[in-house]
Amino acid sequence: MTDVKIVVGANFGDEGKGLMADYFCHQAVSQGKKCLNVLTNGGAQRGHTVVTPTGKRHVFKHFGSGTFAGADTYLLKSFILNPMEFIRELNEFRANDYRIPDVFVDPRCRWTTPYDMLINQIVEECRDQQRHGSCGMGIWETIKRWEGRRNDPSNLFFVFASLPYDDQVKYLKSVRNTYMPEVLKTYGIKNIPLSWRSIVNAPELIDHFIADVRQMSGYVKQYPVTFGGIHKRYDTVVFENGQGLLLDQNRIEYGDHTTPSCTGVCELKELLTGLPLSGVSLEACYVTRTYMTRHGAGLFKTECDKSSLFHTSVSDVTNQTNQFQGALRYGELLLNPLMNRIRMDSLPLQGLPCGVKLSVAVTHADERQFDYFDLHEIADAIYISDGPCRTNISVHTEND
């Protein structure tokens, strides 16, 4: 490993992290380097869009956004597996004849059951006008179940996948029949709503899920020595974070409207510490649109009417209005708070035994004008994207 890139969302997510991960992976592969794209936090609620110069378009969830560029994928222990979504995405790759990368999975990854997702969706529906704007993927619920059954070896994906069929059914029925009603009661829902009962109790749900688990476990590569061993196989490693800095689990000013993970570089600092970084080139790239967006409910200080931001009609193909997250919200991007977020988040990297380069990627520059010059105060380089794919990116330094 000679090059490390870290791609971080600077706001509430949806900034263009997929675009930049694809860009960095393509840079490496086009130079003959072997590239590993590492998914860090979050899980199947990710939606990182990549559009290639030839027009291929995909919203990546379980596969790294550098897949089209030729990178392999590694899922860190902080990534939450969703076998149903993994197989759906894998089948989409096969149907479109896309390149399918090698996928390595840390054996400590948590995994989502269909009942975690159903709890999430039922609770959101029952909140009615007070919805949080969750994406319905059961991320919080997966973490709660895992913590409540911390000593159960079935919490480990590869352990569960290797169990006999009857034991897998027994585990899932215990989640459905015992755990699920108990959790719903904590939200004030005494009984599963009538409209959901046929879905929750469908016997084929368990069988289909077990089939997905077995298919996924047969495809991915369990690497028992974790990231500390596999990075040696690759010249370039591109870490692709999920969500954005303002959704970090420690942003207490946003109450319940955050994500249960670290969205910045602090956990990656711990991962990189102790690795042989002498001579390694490390760049942390913070991504922002020329404006701000946010999904769901929660504080949004600079929110404004979309029409006040743009002179022409602007639409977001990926972020369509849906029953859980509602419509995408828009707001002004304030430069000083943005730079302060980046400064604070990047501080832990300064202690690493290698040179650290900071950069900012400004996407959607074709939609709204943005004076990026002041970003040179914190950034060694600025990437400007005026379109949806890697060929639309230009690089600017302070001397330009």
C-alpha positions as CSV (number, residue, x, y, z in Angstrom):
1,M,0.0,0.0,0.0
2,T,1.6,3.2,-1.2
3,D,-1.4,5.5,-1.6
4,V,-4.4,6.1,0.7
5,K,-7.4,8.2,-0.2
6,I,-10.2,8.9,2.3
7,V,-13.5,10.2,0.9
8,V,-15.7,12.0,3.5
9,G,-19.1,13.7,3.1
10,A,-18.8,17.2,4.5
11,N,-22.6,17.9,5.2
12,F,-25.7,15.7,5.6
13,G,-24.7,13.2,2.9
14,D,-25.6,13.1,-0.8
15,E,-22.6,15.2,-1.6
16,G,-21.0,13.1,-4.3
17,K,-18.9,10.6,-2.4
18,G,-19.5,7.9,-5.1
19,L,-18.3,10.2,-7.8
20,M,-15.0,11.0,-6.0
21,A,-14.4,7.3,-5.0
22,D,-14.8,6.4,-8.6
23,Y,-12.5,9.2,-9.6
24,F,-9.7,8.1,-7.2
25,C,-10.0,4.4,-8.1
26,H,-9.9,5.2,-11.8
27,Q,-6.8,7.3,-11.3
28,A,-5.1,4.4,-9.6
29,V,-6.2,1.6,-12.0
30,S,-5.4,3.7,-15.1
31,Q,-1.8,3.9,-13.7
32,G,-1.5,0.2,-13.5
33,K,-2.1,0.1,-9.7
34,K,-4.1,-2.5,-7.9
35,C,-6.9,-0.7,-6.0
36,L,-9.0,-1.7,-3.0
37,N,-12.2,0.3,-2.3
38,V,-13.1,0.1,1.4
39,L,-16.6,0.8,2.7
40,T,-16.3,2.1,6.2
41,N,-19.5,2.9,8.1
42,G,-23.2,2.6,7.5
43,G,-24.8,-0.2,5.4
44,A,-27.5,-0.7,2.8
45,Q,-28.9,2.8,3.4
46,R,-26.0,4.1,1.3
47,G,-26.8,5.3,-2.1
48,H,-23.6,6.4,-3.9
49,T,-24.2,7.1,-7.5
50,V,-21.7,6.6,-10.2
51,V,-22.1,7.5,-13.9
52,T,-19.4,6.3,-16.3
53,P,-18.2,8.3,-19.4
54,T,-20.0,5.6,-21.5
55,G,-23.3,6.2,-19.7
56,K,-23.4,3.3,-17.3
57,R,-25.2,4.3,-14.1
58,H,-25.5,2.5,-10.7
59,V,-26.4,3.4,-7.2
60,F,-23.8,1.5,-5.0
61,K,-24.7,0.1,-1.6
62,H,-22.7,-3.1,-0.8
63,F,-20.1,-2.7,-3.6
64,G,-17.5,0.1,-3.7
65,S,-18.2,3.0,-6.0
66,G,-14.8,2.3,-7.6
67,T,-16.1,-1.0,-9.0
68,F,-16.6,0.2,-12.5
69,A,-13.1,1.6,-12.4
70,G,-11.7,-1.8,-11.6
71,A,-11.3,-1.7,-7.8
72,D,-12.1,-4.6,-5.4
73,T,-14.3,-4.1,-2.3
74,Y,-13.6,-4.5,1.4
75,L,-16.4,-4.2,4.0
76,L,-14.9,-3.0,7.4
77,K,-16.2,-4.3,10.7
78,S,-18.2,-1.1,11.1
79,F,-20.2,-1.8,7.9
80,I,-23.6,-3.4,8.4
81,L,-24.4,-6.3,6.0
82,N,-27.8,-6.7,4.5
83,P,-27.9,-10.1,2.6
84,M,-31.2,-9.2,0.9
85,E,-29.8,-6.0,-0.5
86,F,-26.5,-7.6,-1.4
87,I,-28.1,-10.3,-3.5
88,R,-30.4,-7.7,-5.1
89,E,-27.4,-5.6,-6.1
90,L,-25.4,-8.6,-7.2
91,N,-28.3,-9.7,-9.4
92,E,-28.5,-6.2,-10.9
93,F,-24.8,-6.4,-11.8
94,R,-25.3,-9.8,-13.5
95,A,-28.4,-8.6,-15.4
96,N,-26.5,-5.6,-16.7
97,D,-23.3,-7.5,-17.4
98,Y,-21.4,-5.2,-15.1
99,R,-18.0,-6.2,-13.8
100,I,-18.3,-7.9,-10.4
101,P,-15.4,-7.3,-8.0
102,D,-13.9,-9.5,-5.4
103,V,-15.6,-8.6,-2.1
104,F,-13.9,-9.2,1.2
105,V,-15.9,-9.0,4.5
106,D,-14.5,-8.5,8.0
107,P,-15.8,-11.5,10.0
108,R,-16.9,-9.1,12.8
109,C,-19.5,-7.3,10.6
110,R,-23.1,-7.0,12.0
111,W,-25.9,-8.1,9.7
112,T,-29.5,-7.1,9.2
113,T,-32.5,-9.5,9.4
114,P,-35.8,-8.7,7.5
115,Y,-37.4,-8.1,10.9
116,D,-35.0,-5.3,11.7
117,M,-36.1,-3.6,8.6
118,L,-39.8,-4.3,9.3
119,I,-39.5,-2.8,12.8
120,N,-37.9,0.3,11.3
121,Q,-40.7,0.7,8.7
122,I,-43.6,0.0,11.1
123,V,-42.3,2.5,13.6
124,E,-41.8,5.2,10.9
125,E,-45.4,4.6,9.6
126,C,-46.8,4.8,13.1
127,R,-45.0,8.1,13.7
128,D,-47.1,9.6,10.9
129,Q,-46.4,13.3,10.7
130,Q,-43.5,13.0,13.2
131,R,-41.4,10.7,11.1
132,H,-37.7,10.8,11.4
133,G,-37.2,10.3,7.7
134,S,-35.4,7.0,8.1
135,C,-34.7,5.1,4.9
136,G,-36.4,1.9,6.3
137,M,-33.2,-0.3,6.1
138,G,-33.2,-1.1,9.9
139,I,-29.7,0.2,10.7
140,W,-30.5,1.4,14.2
141,E,-32.5,-1.8,14.9
142,T,-29.7,-4.0,13.7
143,I,-27.3,-2.3,16.2
144,K,-29.8,-2.6,19.1
145,R,-30.4,-6.3,18.4
146,W,-26.7,-7.0,18.1
147,E,-26.0,-5.2,21.4
148,G,-28.9,-7.0,23.1
149,R,-27.5,-10.4,22.0
150,R,-23.8,-9.5,22.2
151,N,-22.8,-13.0,23.4
152,D,-24.8,-14.9,20.8
153,P,-22.3,-16.3,18.3
154,S,-25.0,-16.1,15.6
155,N,-24.5,-12.4,15.7
156,L,-21.5,-13.1,13.4
157,F,-22.6,-13.3,9.8
158,F,-20.3,-16.3,8.8
159,V,-21.3,-18.2,12.0
160,F,-25.0,-17.7,11.2
161,A,-24.5,-18.6,7.5
162,S,-22.8,-21.9,8.5
163,L,-25.6,-23.0,10.9
164,P,-27.9,-25.9,9.9
165,Y,-31.2,-24.8,8.3
166,D,-33.3,-25.6,11.4
167,D,-31.1,-23.5,13.7
168,Q,-31.2,-20.6,11.3
169,V,-35.0,-20.8,11.3
170,K,-35.1,-21.0,15.0
171,Y,-33.0,-17.9,15.4
172,L,-35.1,-15.9,12.9
173,K,-38.3,-17.0,14.5
174,S,-37.1,-15.9,17.9
175,V,-36.4,-12.4,16.4
176,R,-39.8,-12.4,14.8
177,N,-41.9,-13.8,17.7
178,T,-40.1,-12.5,20.8
179,Y,-37.7,-9.7,20.0
180,M,-39.8,-7.8,17.5
181,P,-42.9,-7.4,19.7
182,E,-40.7,-6.4,22.6
183,V,-39.0,-3.7,20.6
184,L,-42.2,-2.3,19.1
185,K,-43.7,-1.9,22.6
186,T,-40.8,0.4,23.5
187,Y,-42.1,2.7,20.8
188,G,-45.6,2.5,22.2
189,I,-46.8,0.0,19.5
190,K,-48.6,-2.8,21.5
191,N,-49.4,-5.0,18.5
192,I,-48.2,-5.4,15.0
193,P,-50.5,-3.3,12.8
194,L,-53.0,-5.4,10.9
195,S,-51.8,-4.2,7.5
196,W,-48.3,-5.5,8.3
197,R,-49.1,-9.0,9.8
198,S,-49.2,-10.9,6.6
199,I,-45.8,-9.6,5.6
200,V,-44.3,-10.2,9.1
201,N,-45.6,-13.8,9.4
202,A,-45.1,-14.9,5.8
203,P,-43.2,-18.2,6.0
204,E,-41.4,-17.6,2.7
205,L,-39.8,-14.5,4.2
206,I,-37.5,-16.7,6.3
207,D,-36.7,-19.1,3.5
208,H,-35.9,-16.4,1.0
209,F,-33.7,-14.6,3.6
210,I,-31.8,-17.8,4.4
211,A,-31.3,-18.4,0.7
212,D,-29.8,-14.9,0.4
213,V,-27.5,-15.4,3.4
214,R,-26.2,-18.6,1.9
215,Q,-25.7,-17.2,-1.6
216,M,-24.0,-14.1,-0.1
217,S,-21.7,-16.1,2.2
218,G,-20.7,-18.3,-0.8
219,Y,-19.8,-15.3,-2.9
220,V,-17.9,-13.0,-0.5
221,K,-14.5,-13.8,0.9
222,Q,-14.1,-14.0,4.6
223,Y,-10.7,-12.7,5.5
224,P,-10.0,-13.7,9.1
225,V,-6.9,-11.5,9.6
226,T,-9.1,-8.5,8.7
227,F,-7.9,-5.3,7.0
228,G,-4.4,-5.5,8.6
229,G,-3.5,-8.3,6.3
230,I,-5.3,-7.7,3.0
231,H,-4.1,-4.1,2.4
232,K,-0.7,-5.6,1.6
233,R,-2.1,-6.9,-1.7
234,Y,-3.0,-3.5,-3.0
235,D,-1.1,-0.4,-4.1
236,T,-3.9,2.0,-3.5
237,V,-6.7,2.0,-0.9
238,V,-9.7,4.3,-1.2
239,F,-11.8,4.5,1.9
240,E,-15.4,5.5,1.1
241,N,-17.3,6.8,4.0
242,G,-21.1,6.9,4.3
243,Q,-23.4,9.7,5.2
244,G,-21.8,13.1,6.1
245,L,-20.2,14.9,9.0
246,L,-23.4,16.6,10.2
247,L,-25.0,13.1,10.6
248,D,-22.2,11.8,12.9
249,Q,-23.5,9.9,16.0
250,N,-21.8,12.5,18.2
251,R,-23.6,15.5,16.7
252,I,-25.9,15.8,19.7
253,E,-27.5,19.1,18.5
254,Y,-29.4,17.0,15.9
255,G,-31.0,14.7,18.5
256,D,-32.3,11.5,17.1
257,H,-31.9,12.6,13.5
258,T,-28.3,11.3,13.0
259,T,-26.8,8.0,12.0
260,P,-25.3,5.4,14.5
261,S,-21.7,5.6,13.3
262,C,-18.7,7.8,12.9
263,T,-18.9,9.6,9.6
264,G,-15.5,11.2,9.7
265,V,-11.9,10.1,10.0
266,C,-11.6,9.3,13.7
267,E,-12.1,5.5,13.4
268,L,-9.9,5.3,10.3
269,K,-7.2,7.0,12.3
270,E,-7.4,4.1,14.7
271,L,-7.3,1.6,11.8
272,L,-4.3,3.2,10.1
273,T,-2.3,3.6,13.3
274,G,0.2,0.8,13.6
275,L,0.2,0.1,9.9
276,P,3.5,0.7,8.0
277,L,2.8,4.2,6.7
278,S,6.3,5.4,6.1
279,G,6.4,6.6,2.5
280,V,2.6,6.3,2.1
281,S,0.8,9.2,0.5
282,L,-2.4,10.0,2.3
283,E,-5.2,12.3,1.1
284,A,-8.4,13.1,2.9
285,C,-11.0,14.5,0.5
286,Y,-14.1,16.2,1.9
287,V,-17.0,16.4,-0.5
288,T,-19.7,19.0,-0.8
289,R,-22.2,20.2,-3.3
290,T,-22.4,23.9,-4.2
291,Y,-25.4,23.9,-1.9
292,M,-26.6,21.7,0.9
293,T,-29.2,18.9,1.0
294,R,-30.8,16.8,3.7
295,H,-33.1,13.8,3.8
296,G,-35.9,13.3,6.3
297,A,-36.6,15.3,9.4
298,G,-34.3,17.2,11.7
299,L,-32.6,20.5,12.2
300,F,-31.5,22.2,9.0
301,K,-30.3,25.8,9.8
302,T,-29.8,27.0,6.2
303,E,-32.9,25.3,4.7
304,C,-34.6,27.4,2.0
305,D,-37.0,27.0,-0.9
306,K,-35.3,25.2,-3.7
307,S,-36.4,27.9,-6.2
308,S,-34.2,30.5,-4.4
309,L,-31.0,28.4,-5.1
310,F,-31.3,27.8,-8.8
311,H,-32.0,29.9,-11.9
312,T,-33.0,26.8,-13.9
313,S,-34.9,23.6,-13.1
314,V,-32.7,21.1,-11.1
315,S,-33.7,17.5,-10.4
316,D,-31.9,14.8,-8.5
317,V,-32.3,11.4,-10.2
318,T,-31.1,9.3,-7.3
319,N,-32.9,11.1,-4.4
320,Q,-36.5,10.7,-5.4
321,T,-39.4,11.4,-3.0
322,N,-40.3,8.2,-1.2
323,Q,-42.6,7.0,1.6
324,F,-39.9,6.9,4.3
325,Q,-37.6,9.9,3.6
326,G,-40.0,12.2,1.9
327,A,-38.7,14.8,-0.5
328,L,-35.0,15.9,-0.5
329,R,-34.6,19.2,1.3
330,Y,-32.3,22.1,0.1
331,G,-30.3,24.8,1.8
332,E,-27.6,27.4,1.5
333,L,-23.9,26.3,1.9
334,L,-22.1,28.5,4.3
335,L,-18.3,28.5,3.7
336,N,-16.9,29.2,7.2
337,P,-18.9,26.5,9.0
338,L,-17.9,24.1,6.2
339,M,-14.2,24.8,6.6
340,N,-14.5,24.6,10.4
341,R,-16.1,21.1,10.1
342,I,-13.3,19.9,7.9
343,R,-10.6,21.4,10.1
344,M,-12.0,19.7,13.2
345,D,-12.6,16.3,11.6
346,S,-9.2,16.1,10.0
347,L,-7.2,16.9,13.2
348,P,-6.7,13.2,14.2
349,L,-4.9,12.5,10.9
350,Q,-2.1,15.0,11.8
351,G,-0.6,12.4,14.2
352,L,0.0,9.8,11.6
353,P,3.6,9.0,10.6
354,C,3.1,10.1,6.9
355,G,2.3,13.3,5.0
356,V,-1.4,14.2,5.0
357,K,-2.9,16.1,2.2
358,L,-6.3,17.8,2.6
359,S,-8.6,18.4,-0.4
360,V,-12.1,19.5,-1.0
361,A,-14.3,18.3,-3.8
362,V,-17.1,20.7,-4.9
363,T,-19.7,18.8,-6.9
364,H,-22.8,20.1,-8.9
365,A,-20.9,23.1,-10.0
366,D,-23.0,23.2,-13.2
367,E,-26.1,23.8,-11.1
368,R,-25.0,26.8,-9.0
369,Q,-22.1,29.2,-8.9
370,F,-19.7,28.8,-6.0
371,D,-16.6,30.8,-5.2
372,Y,-14.2,28.1,-4.1
373,F,-11.0,30.2,-3.8
374,D,-11.2,30.6,0.0
375,L,-11.1,26.9,0.4
376,H,-7.4,27.0,-0.3
377,E,-7.1,28.2,3.2
378,I,-7.6,24.6,4.4
379,A,-7.1,22.6,1.2
380,D,-4.0,21.6,-0.7
381,A,-6.2,20.9,-3.7
382,I,-9.8,21.5,-4.8
383,Y,-11.7,19.3,-7.2
384,I,-14.5,20.9,-9.1
385,S,-17.1,18.8,-10.8
386,D,-19.5,20.3,-13.3
387,G,-21.2,17.0,-14.3
388,P,-22.1,13.5,-13.1
389,C,-18.9,11.5,-14.0
390,R,-15.2,11.4,-13.4
391,T,-14.4,13.2,-16.7
392,N,-16.2,16.2,-15.5
393,I,-13.7,16.8,-12.6
394,S,-11.0,19.4,-12.8
395,V,-8.2,19.9,-10.2
396,H,-7.2,23.3,-8.8
397,T,-4.4,24.4,-6.6
398,E,-3.7,27.7,-4.9
399,N,-1.3,28.7,-7.7
400,D,-4.0,28.3,-10.4
